[in-house]
Amino acid sequence: MRSLFLAVVLCAATDSPTFEVPPRLRALLDDGAWDGTPLTFRIITLSHLADGCAGQARAKPGLNREARACAEAALRRALALGPSDDGLFLSHLNLVYGAVDQLGPCADAAAHARLSAALARRSLRDPLKHVPSYNALELRWPADQTATLASLARFDAAHGTTVLAQPLAQWEVVMRRHLDAKTGLPQSELTGKGPGAKFPRGCAQSFITRYLAEADPALAATWWAAYREHFLTRLGPVVGFREWPRGVERRGDVDSGPIVLGIGTAASAFALAAAKAQGDVLLGAQLEASASTVLATGVGGAAAQTVLAQAISFQGRWQPVLAP
């Protein structure tokens, strides 16, 4: 694994733009150094890492070769995690294929096509039009489905197909029945059995608006505006997003990360990419500066230094601005 990725990066000319990968993420690609990252979060880590590689190439076109090597290394790591038949794993694997597509020829066109077709079929046959994130659980999270839909949008963009159309249309019909009355935002879990299911959650809304920008930019913009209105919080120099709606105070969990004075660390971290995807560049800069301020105080502790946290930050830094 070390040979191709590291060799390509080191062979870059010294007078050329430098391809940047944080040390822990480079160690992950080269040596599989997961630093205790839970199994279910590893594929999410790799999809964010691959997206960061692709975004960096978009910002610095001269680094396409290095970015391609980075994304291909992430794909190899992702394939080595399997096999898994869970929808969350397959959706983020499909996102990694899509990131590689953005940097040149498809890594494996036949495998990419089979995976995209399978995700579309699973979406359509589910009563709630969601691919089950985990086959053993009946819960349905809209945030996870937007990652699925974004992966199909990438496949269509690279291969000239229309796989996304029906899964997206039917999902949106379902989602119109599962919007919070106060905010107009999606409920965080549709069966009603997940923790805080009926409420919009910051970590979910940041995830949703970032990925939905690739599948349905207009709807993503509508939900982003509502999310900003109802969840954006300013505490002195710190800007962030609440994890729970105003008036609702609940504890954090593995998805939210620490909640500090109502501000969710995951919600705010994922919001950096969401803001850029919505063309909200000023807010993106404020979120990035706020994250640096908060991290300097030690909030988040060791969790802020994990490969997952670094991958989210890396992707957010290089997220392309997708909307005016």
Backbone torsions as a table, in degrees:
resi	resn	phi	psi	omega
1	MET	NA	-39.6	-176.3
2	ARG	-61.0	-37.2	-165.8
3	SER	-58.8	-55.9	-172.1
4	LEU	-69.8	-51.8	-175.9
5	PHE	-62.6	-51.1	-175.0
6	LEU	-67.5	-38.2	-179.4
7	ALA	-63.9	-42.2	-179.2
8	VAL	-64.6	-42.6	-179.2
9	VAL	-65.4	-44.1	-176.3
10	LEU	-71.2	-22.6	-179.3
11	CYS	-82.5	-4.6	178.9
12	ALA	-62.7	139.6	-179.6
13	ALA	-63.6	144.1	-175.6
14	THR	-67.9	-23.6	-179.8
15	ASP	-92.0	5.8	177.7
16	SER	-94.3	163.9	173.9
17	PRO	-55.9	144.5	-176.1
18	THR	-91.6	131.9	174.6
19	PHE	-81.9	126.8	-171.9
20	GLU	-110.6	125.9	171.4
21	VAL	-135.3	123.8	179.1
22	PRO	-54.5	146.2	-173.9
23	PRO	-53.4	-42.6	-178.2
24	ARG	-67.3	-33.1	178.0
25	LEU	-73.1	-35.8	176.0
26	ARG	-65.0	-40.1	177.6
27	ALA	-64.0	-34.8	176.8
28	LEU	-62.9	-47.5	-179.1
29	LEU	-66.8	-40.3	-175.4
30	ASP	-77.5	-41.0	-168.6
31	ASP	-125.2	-1.7	-177.2
32	GLY	69.0	34.5	-177.5
33	ALA	-82.7	95.1	-173.4
34	TRP	-86.8	-13.1	177.1
35	ASP	54.0	37.8	175.9
36	GLY	78.8	10.5	179.6
37	THR	-60.5	127.9	179.3
38	PRO	-56.4	148.5	-176.2
39	LEU	-55.6	-42.2	-175.2
40	THR	-68.0	-21.3	-179.1
41	PHE	-94.4	-4.8	-175.0
42	ARG	-70.2	-40.4	179.4
43	ILE	-68.5	-32.9	176.2
44	ILE	-66.1	-40.7	175.9
45	THR	-56.7	-46.9	-176.0
46	LEU	-69.7	-34.5	178.7
47	SER	-68.9	-37.7	176.2
48	HIS	-67.1	-39.8	178.1
49	LEU	-62.0	-46.4	179.5
50	ALA	-62.5	-40.2	178.7
51	ASP	-65.1	-37.0	176.4
52	GLY	-63.4	-38.9	176.8
53	CYS	-61.9	-47.4	-179.0
54	ALA	-65.4	-40.6	179.3
55	GLY	-64.6	-37.3	178.7
56	GLN	-64.9	-38.2	177.5
57	ALA	-66.0	-34.9	178.6
58	ARG	-66.6	-36.9	178.7
59	ALA	-75.6	-30.0	-177.7
60	LYS	-131.7	81.9	-173.2
61	PRO	-55.1	-25.2	179.6
62	GLY	-69.0	-9.4	-178.2
63	LEU	-103.7	19.4	-176.2
64	ASN	-60.0	-38.8	-178.0
65	ARG	-63.8	-45.5	179.2
66	GLU	-65.6	-39.7	179.7
67	ALA	-65.5	-40.1	178.3
68	ARG	-61.9	-43.7	178.1
69	ALA	-61.6	-40.0	179.1
70	CYS	-64.2	-48.8	-179.4
71	ALA	-65.3	-38.2	177.5
72	GLU	-66.2	-35.4	176.2
73	ALA	-65.7	-39.3	176.4
74	ALA	-63.4	-39.1	178.1
75	LEU	-63.9	-42.4	178.8
76	ARG	-63.3	-41.3	176.8
77	ARG	-63.4	-39.4	179.9
78	ALA	-64.5	-45.4	179.7
79	LEU	-63.8	-32.7	-179.8
80	ALA	-71.2	-18.0	178.2
81	LEU	-73.0	-27.5	-173.1
82	GLY	-79.0	-169.8	1.1
83	PRO	-80.7	148.6	173.5
84	SER	-142.8	141.4	179.2
85	ASP	-107.5	7.5	178.5
86	ASP	-72.0	142.2	-177.1
87	GLY	-62.0	-37.3	179.7
88	LEU	-62.6	-46.2	178.9
89	PHE	-60.3	-49.6	-175.4
90	LEU	-65.6	-35.9	180.0
91	SER	-66.3	-43.8	-179.4
92	HIS	-74.2	-30.3	171.1
93	LEU	-62.2	-40.4	178.9
94	ASN	-66.5	-33.4	174.5
95	LEU	-63.7	-38.3	178.5
96	VAL	-65.8	-44.0	173.8
97	TYR	-55.0	-42.4	-179.3
98	GLY	-65.8	-34.9	176.8
99	ALA	-65.5	-41.3	177.1
100	VAL	-63.4	-40.6	177.8
101	ASP	-55.7	-35.0	-177.8
102	GLN	-69.2	-10.9	-174.2
103	LEU	-113.8	5.4	-179.6
104	GLY	150.0	-158.0	-178.2
105	PRO	-60.4	152.2	178.7
106	CYS	-61.1	139.2	-179.2
107	ALA	-65.3	-34.5	179.5
108	ASP	-159.5	89.7	-172.9
109	ALA	-60.2	-38.8	-178.4
110	ALA	-67.6	-45.1	179.4
111	ALA	-65.7	-39.3	179.4
112	HIS	-64.2	-41.7	179.4
113	ALA	-65.9	-43.6	179.1
114	ARG	-62.0	-42.6	-178.2
115	LEU	-66.7	-44.0	179.9
116	SER	-63.8	-43.1	178.7
117	ALA	-63.2	-40.4	179.8
118	ALA	-65.0	-41.5	179.0
119	LEU	-65.7	-38.9	177.0
120	ALA	-63.8	-44.8	179.4
121	ARG	-61.4	-45.1	-179.1
122	ARG	-63.1	-38.9	177.9
123	SER	-60.8	-46.2	-173.7
124	LEU	-72.1	-32.4	-176.4
125	ARG	-83.9	-12.9	179.2
126	ASP	-78.0	136.0	-179.7
127	PRO	-56.7	-32.0	179.3
128	LEU	-98.5	6.1	175.2
129	LYS	61.2	33.7	174.7
130	HIS	-119.6	136.1	167.3
131	VAL	-69.6	126.0	177.8
132	PRO	-56.8	126.4	179.5
133	SER	-61.3	-40.8	178.4
134	TYR	-132.1	127.9	-175.4
135	ASN	-61.9	-26.1	-177.9
136	ALA	-84.0	-5.6	-177.4
137	LEU	-118.8	142.1	178.7
138	GLU	-90.1	-2.9	-178.1
139	LEU	-67.3	148.0	-179.1
140	ARG	-129.4	113.8	-177.1
141	TRP	-106.0	117.5	177.7
142	PRO	-57.5	-33.3	179.5
143	ALA	-59.0	-45.2	179.7
144	ASP	-64.8	-35.9	-179.6
145	GLN	-69.1	-30.8	177.5
146	THR	-66.8	-31.1	173.8
147	ALA	-65.6	-40.2	175.6
148	THR	-58.6	-48.7	-177.3
149	LEU	-64.9	-39.5	177.2
150	ALA	-62.1	-37.9	179.2
151	SER	-64.7	-36.2	177.3
152	LEU	-70.5	-37.1	176.8
153	ALA	-61.4	-39.6	178.6
154	ARG	-66.1	-40.5	178.4
155	PHE	-61.6	-45.7	179.4
156	ASP	-60.3	-43.6	-178.0
157	ALA	-62.9	-36.6	-177.0
158	ALA	-82.7	-28.7	-170.0
159	HIS	-117.9	3.5	175.1
160	GLY	68.7	33.3	-178.0
161	THR	-111.9	-178.2	178.8
162	THR	-131.8	41.5	-177.9
163	VAL	-63.9	-32.3	-175.9
164	LEU	-68.8	-31.0	-162.9
165	ALA	-53.1	-56.2	-176.0
166	GLN	-71.1	-44.7	176.2
167	PRO	-57.3	-39.8	179.5
168	LEU	-67.5	-48.0	-177.1
169	ALA	-60.8	-44.7	-176.9
170	GLN	-73.5	-33.3	175.0
171	TRP	-63.2	-41.5	-178.8
172	GLU	-67.0	-32.5	174.3
173	VAL	-61.0	-45.3	178.6
174	VAL	-64.2	-43.4	-175.3
175	MET	-64.9	-28.9	178.3
176	ARG	-63.6	-19.5	178.1
177	ARG	-92.8	-1.0	-174.9
178	HIS	-131.8	47.4	177.2
179	LEU	-107.7	141.5	177.7
180	ASP	-67.3	131.9	-174.6
181	ALA	-65.3	-34.1	-176.0
182	LYS	-77.4	-38.9	-171.8
183	THR	-109.7	-18.5	-175.0
184	GLY	75.1	12.5	-178.1
185	LEU	-98.6	156.0	-179.6
186	PRO	-62.5	140.0	168.8
187	GLN	-62.9	152.8	-172.5
188	SER	-77.8	-22.5	179.8
189	GLU	-149.8	134.0	-165.8
190	LEU	-90.8	-21.0	179.0
191	THR	-79.1	-14.7	-178.2
192	GLY	83.4	3.5	-175.4
193	LYS	-101.9	-10.2	178.9
194	GLY	-81.3	159.0	178.9
195	PRO	-58.9	124.9	179.5
196	GLY	62.6	30.2	-170.5
197	ALA	-57.0	-38.0	-173.0
198	LYS	-76.0	-15.0	-177.8
199	PHE	-92.4	145.0	163.9
200	PRO	-65.6	144.0	177.7
201	ARG	-120.9	143.3	-178.0
202	GLY	-60.6	-45.8	-178.8
203	CYS	-60.2	-38.3	179.8
204	ALA	-70.4	-43.3	-177.5
205	GLN	-65.3	-38.8	177.0
206	SER	-63.3	-43.3	178.5
207	PHE	-62.2	-47.0	-176.6
208	ILE	-60.8	-50.6	-174.0
209	THR	-69.4	-29.3	176.5
210	ARG	-67.4	-51.4	-175.4
211	TYR	-76.3	-36.0	-178.5
212	LEU	-66.5	-23.3	176.5
213	ALA	-58.5	-24.2	178.1
214	GLU	-84.6	-25.6	-174.5
215	ALA	-101.8	-39.8	179.3
216	ASP	-146.7	84.1	-175.4
217	PRO	-58.4	-35.4	-177.4
218	ALA	-66.8	-46.5	179.2
219	LEU	-67.1	-38.9	177.4
220	ALA	-59.5	-40.5	179.6
221	ALA	-66.1	-38.4	177.8
222	THR	-62.6	-47.5	-179.5
223	TRP	-69.3	-33.1	177.7
224	TRP	-63.7	-42.9	179.4
225	ALA	-61.6	-42.6	178.1
226	ALA	-67.2	-38.8	179.0
227	TYR	-63.0	-46.4	176.5
228	ARG	-58.2	-45.4	-176.5
229	GLU	-62.7	-41.6	-170.4
230	HIS	-99.5	-17.1	-173.1
231	PHE	-121.4	-20.3	-176.3
232	LEU	-68.8	133.7	-175.7
233	THR	-133.8	143.0	175.9
234	ARG	-123.8	124.1	176.8
235	LEU	-123.4	93.7	-175.2
236	GLY	63.3	-125.6	-179.0
237	PRO	-81.6	-4.8	-174.2
238	VAL	-96.5	129.0	176.1
239	VAL	-113.6	133.4	179.0
240	GLY	-161.7	178.8	179.1
241	PHE	-112.6	138.5	175.1
242	ARG	-64.3	151.8	172.7
243	GLU	-82.7	-35.1	-178.4
244	TRP	-121.5	155.6	179.1
245	PRO	-59.0	155.2	176.1
246	ARG	-56.9	135.1	-177.2
247	GLY	92.2	-9.0	178.0
248	VAL	-114.8	120.5	179.7
249	GLU	-121.4	110.6	178.4
250	ARG	-130.6	161.5	179.8
251	ARG	-73.0	161.0	173.9
252	GLY	-78.2	170.0	178.0
253	ASP	-147.7	-167.9	-176.0
254	VAL	-63.7	-27.1	179.8
255	ASP	-80.9	-39.0	-174.3
256	SER	-80.2	-27.7	-167.8
257	GLY	68.8	-173.1	179.8
258	PRO	-59.1	142.3	174.3
259	ILE	-112.1	120.9	-175.4
260	VAL	-118.3	112.7	-178.8
261	LEU	53.2	38.9	177.4
262	GLY	89.9	-18.7	-178.3
263	ILE	-82.9	127.8	178.9
264	GLY	-89.1	131.9	-179.8
265	THR	-68.8	-41.2	178.0
266	ALA	-68.0	-42.9	178.9
267	ALA	-56.0	-44.0	-177.1
268	SER	-74.6	-35.4	178.8
269	ALA	-66.7	-47.6	178.5
270	PHE	-67.4	-25.9	-177.4
271	ALA	-68.2	-23.0	177.9
272	LEU	-59.3	-48.4	178.0
273	ALA	-67.7	-39.2	-179.2
274	ALA	-62.0	-43.1	-179.8
275	ALA	-60.3	-45.1	179.6
276	LYS	-66.1	-38.5	178.5
277	ALA	-63.2	-25.4	178.7
278	GLN	-94.6	5.0	-178.9
279	GLY	74.7	13.5	-178.4
280	ASP	-89.6	66.6	-169.3
281	VAL	-66.3	-39.9	-179.3
282	LEU	-62.4	-46.2	178.6
283	LEU	-64.1	-38.1	177.0
284	GLY	-57.5	-43.8	178.7
285	ALA	-64.8	-39.3	178.6
286	GLN	-65.3	-40.6	178.8
287	LEU	-64.7	-40.3	179.9
288	GLU	-65.2	-42.9	178.3
289	ALA	-65.4	-39.7	179.7
290	SER	-64.7	-39.4	178.9
291	ALA	-60.8	-41.5	178.7
292	SER	-64.0	-39.9	179.4
293	THR	-64.0	-46.1	-177.7
294	VAL	-66.8	-42.9	-179.5
295	LEU	-62.4	-33.2	179.5
296	ALA	-64.4	-22.2	178.9
297	THR	-85.0	-8.9	-179.8
298	GLY	93.6	0.5	178.3
299	VAL	-63.0	133.9	-178.6
300	GLY	98.3	-25.0	174.8
301	GLY	54.8	-138.7	-176.6
302	ALA	-64.1	-28.3	-178.4
303	ALA	-61.3	-29.3	-178.8
304	ALA	-72.3	-12.5	-178.7
305	GLN	-106.2	3.8	-178.9
306	THR	-69.4	164.6	177.9
307	VAL	-65.7	-31.5	176.8
308	LEU	-63.3	-49.3	179.4
309	ALA	-61.6	-40.4	179.8
310	GLN	-68.1	-34.9	178.3
311	ALA	-67.4	-41.0	177.6
312	ILE	-62.1	-44.8	179.3
313	SER	-65.2	-42.4	179.4
314	PHE	-61.8	-45.9	179.1
315	GLN	-63.9	-44.2	-179.9
316	GLY	-60.8	-38.2	178.8
317	ARG	-61.0	-38.1	-173.5
318	TRP	-105.3	9.9	177.0
319	GLN	-59.4	124.5	177.8
320	PRO	-68.4	150.7	172.5
321	VAL	-78.6	113.0	-172.1
322	LEU	-98.1	-14.2	-176.5
323	ALA	-137.6	150.5	179.5
324	PRO	-70.6	NA	NA
